[in-house]
């Protein structure tokens, strides 16, 4: 693990200490670490733009021939294109 | 152009695959022009995502996302114009007084004239709007049997014939 030095308000330190006294966390380090992890997990949209850029790049690397081959496999099935779209139109 | 035409072009076992493929090829070369609702982007993304999950499972979610984006990029490569009914209009019925997106307002008016479902109404509203702004649009092309069954009524509403991809290809002489 890496060390992160963070300046916070006195009030924030006091709140953290209250949580440690209540045994919610072992220490301040664990409290901050878990809160940050929970926040990242609850807000994936914070990283959405980075992910989208990566996906756009990968989509560019896929050749048209590779895409056609994959699309033929993905879209294959008994339902027609019109029926597949109509499913999304609640029919 | 309805969403299903673009899916037909990618679906090699679709009854309209050959015709939709011809349409896509002519669009790519800029030999014909087409317009479609912005709703088509959403529907294409949704179908691609759902079917990838069904065909390949959920083992690699990243590949599914890449497939959805590549499908949209392929659609964008056809050079189609996307019809967007921008802006809001006031809507007032009884005690209901609100502003709403133009496409909703037009779709509500169409719901009084037809028995179409919500997303079909939005496509037809976009088609009527497109025709009013571009008199050169010759037809609404769809493989949807329900829309084609109502083609006489929908043609009157939009001001252009409703054709299947096969009828369109024959009509345009696309070989």
Interface residues (C-beta under 8 A of the other chain):
Chain A: X51 X55 X56 X58 X59 X60 X62 X64 X67 X68 X70 X71 X72 X73 X74 X75 X76 X77 X80 X81 X82 X84 X85 X86 X88 X89 X90 X91
Chain B: X2 X3 X4 X5 X7 X8 X10 X11 X12 X13 X14 X15 X16 X20 X43 X46 X47 X48 X50 X51 X52 X55 X56 X62 X65 X66 X67 X69 X70 X71 X73 X74 X117 X118 X119 X120 X142 X143 X144 X145 X146
